Amino acid sequence: MSLISPGWLLLLVPVALLAVAYVLMGRRRSSYAVRFTNLDLLDKVAPRRPGWRRHVPAAALLFMFALLVVGFARPTAEMRVPRERATIMVAFDVSASMGATDVSPNRFAAAQEAARQFVQGLPERFNLGLVSFSSAASLAVPPTTDRQAVLGALDRLSTASGTAIGEAVYSSLEAIASLDSAEEAPPAHIVLLSDGSNTTGRTVSEAAAEAAGRGVPVTTIAYGTADGTIVLSGREVPVPVDGPALRELAERAGGGFYEAATGDELQAVYDDIGTSVGYRTEVQEVWQWFVAAGLIFALIAAVTSMLWFSRLP
């Protein structure tokens, strides 16, 4: 937290002096009471002593003054606020290895379901597009606010051979660029899910450099386990998830890297990504918090003084 007008904090000096004066006056009253040599008479004159309660209204009043002073100093804090606009491209791996059953019911079906929930959870004003990739990348849905179009395209995806991760990034970047207009382009982000390494097309390094050059972060998800297998031509073929290339892509393109070994983990990853791309951090004034707290302490001072001493402080 920082202060826009810290000079107002000088008003805390008289507040501190007021607190010191209250303590000194309390000690003075105590020494004066001891002058009554007849303690029995003192008990009859004041049989009930308020004790700690007599300090509560004064303490609340001092807290009120201090909080109002800090409010005048205009404190600021970093706040998360929802983005009004953004463009998100989901790049979905539909290579044959996504049919592995190490994830129930299989990688492909579980990834489809998690992607559906991710799509439905994004703010309505966000542009959302879908790229599918196997041996080549294909723009399934250009960026749009029509969520049903994206959900329908997700349902129609099917697997094929090959994994063109680099091409998927390039296709996503081209789709984002197609939205450029005379107005300032909204922030963009690519979310790429895959379970394998790049086997065809442009390299991951080239794609990462292109994304970084255009200022578009690429967040990658390595999905699956080391024990995944598929059946090809009647024989079982291991298809372990390969994370290093996806990590390199994310790190070089300024995005995040995630690993998910179950459908639930993948959903948690999507939830985290949705939060990070759907909000931005802004510095905002929070003086109203301190003024509100000061008013609460003022009420405490008034109520306790009225209840215990039948007067306002």
Secondary structure, DSSP 8 states (H G I E B T S, - for coil): -EES-GGGGGGHHHHHHHHHHHHHHHHHHHHHHTT-S-HHHHHHHS-S--GGGGGHHHHHHHHHHHHHHHHHT-EEEEEEEE-S--EEEEEEE-BGGGG-TTSSS-HHHHHHHHHHHHHHHS-TTSEEEEEEESSSEEEEEEEES-HHHHHHHHHH---BS---HHHHHHHHHHHHHTT--SS----EEEEEEESS---SSS-HHHHHHHHHHHT--EEEEEES-TT-EEEETTEEEE-----HHHHHHHHHTT--EEEESSHHHHHHHHHHHHHHHHEEEEEEE-HHHHHHHHHHHHHHHHHHHHHHHSS--
